[in-house]
Amino acid sequence: MQVHQHARPHMETHTRSAGHSAVAGVAYRLGLKLYDERQKVWHDFRKRALGEEVVRALTLAPPDAPFWSTDPAQLWNRVEASEKRKDSQLARDYRIPIPFGLDDSDAGDLAEEMARFIVETLHTPVSLGLHRDADRDALGVLKPKDKQGFHAHIYFPTRPLADVAGEDEGKDGSQGFGAKLTFLSNKNTSAAFVEMLNCKWSELATDYARRVGSDLTYQYRSYKRLGLKLTPQPTLGRSATAMERRGLYTNRGDSLREAKKSASDGAKPFATIAFSKRRKAYLGTPSFVPRQGSLAYRLRASAPSPKNKEESDELDRSLVLIEALDKAFAVYHEIQQELDKLFKIIEAARAASLDAAFQADQSREHRKLAYVRLRRWEDENRWRVKIFASMGGAPLAKHEALRSNVKLHSDHVQSLKQTIATHAREVVDAENEVHALKVKQDEAFSAIRTSMANLDEAKSSLLPNLMRELSLSDTALLKEQLPVLFQGGDGIEKVSEGIAEQDQVGLGHRPFQRPS
């Protein structure tokens, strides 16, 4: 039996005390837009388009289950309503890795088979989201095509369905669910169940891998239980991973880089060394080590080897500046993406406000006509109105209908005025965010400008190669903001002078203009 290193399944509990929302959780995993009735907010994850990030999304339920148990919106709002405590356990997310080599269809079938096993075992509905893995690893390095696979989120409540469990669905506050699956609430009592799920996953993973010609066996037991002397690599977490993929160093990323380097050298990882000591060790070495896959890393690989200490120090200084430049570009473009989103929000809010204003004008015209009809009818039936009023009788049906019509249009106008005010607040809030982001973006561009000037001042031999290695977006930014770099011939030699001249005349960075 061949045993290889691979990811294992993982069970996570979502609790209200940790700020989780079951509706938000399933919206993310299935790529949906769902309304959270408890929090009165929308959770919109439709940008995770089905077929792209989300490969398969469905909700399964036991046979003869209520109709709402396969509707994600109704199911998970009922889950939220059935849990009363502020620290309630809402749902469990069983995340499983999918073997490499499977296509979209096979990966979806494996995940669905695992989800149905949980449905049958716990008698509870399950929402399944099969996601395509990111094309870069936790450190931002592009993965080979054969290492880009899938993972699945199997999301299920902490209670079984009442009718399936043989309990009364009409029980006060039950929302159609039975008693808590208490054996899953404790680590000691849940261990056997999680082990059973992991065992089932290993059987399915091995079986599906064999179907595509692989002879690998997927194990659910830890390396220690298997008797393998392997040291698990440090994990980064969501925030550190996002920063590393943007080109920003993190303490955890440094630990993982060292662990990988030590493992490749056959040495024991020293990921427990303090970050400050690790950073000091880097600075004390004669050669700067850029982040793998970064711009500095690529330029270092193509640069000629230094012949003496002076050339080595010059190369190190250039690489440090290029690393800072690379990070500044990443921050700049990330902020620009956020700005683009805000501009779309502002544009949409203003369009919606104009539409509401148009509807309000129409309703005012309708209200005016309705009022004219009411006054005309009252003038023609003045004595009938007075007689019925003096007798204490009910208002005349025609009179009441005309008055209701006026009120209907008046209420509609007031509602639209509130809508217009809401959109106006959205525009103001978004514009405030835009201005705050522009300040940060200006700081990022200032770092770009400073790095370029320092490279020129240091007479870096890497500068010409740097200009060729820049991405299209980075090159476009420099062409727009620092055209002196592209003036041909002696443009590179006059970087510092050109930047200084632009700063003096206020052309270092284009001023921000509010969207019209």
Secondary structure, 3 states (H helix, E strand, C coil): CCECCCCCCEEEEEEHHHCCCHHHHHHHHHCCEEEECCCCEEEECCCCCECCCEEEEEEECCCCCCHHHHCHHHHHHHHHHHCCCCCCEEEEEEEEECCCCCCHHHHHHHHHHHHHHHHHHHCCCEEEEEEECCCECCCCCECCHHHCCEEEEEEEECCCEHHHHCCCCCCCCCCCECCCCHHHCCHHHHHHHHHHHHHHHHHHHHHHHHHCCCCCECCCCCHHHHCCCCCCCCCCCHHHHHHHHCCCCCHHHHHHHHHHHHHHCCCCCCCCCCHHHHHHHHHHCCCCCCCCCCHHHHHHHHCCCCCCHHHHHHHHHHHHHHHHHHHHHHHHHHHHHHHHHHHHHHHHHHHHHHHHHHHHHHHHHHHHHHHHHHHHHHHHCHHHHHHHHHCCCCCCHHHHHHHHHHHHHHHHHHHHHHHHHHHHHHHHHHHHHHHHHHHHHHHHHHHHHHHHHHHHHCCCCCHHHHHHHCCHHHHHHHHHHCHHHHCCCCCHHHHHHHHHHHHHHCCCCCCCCCCC
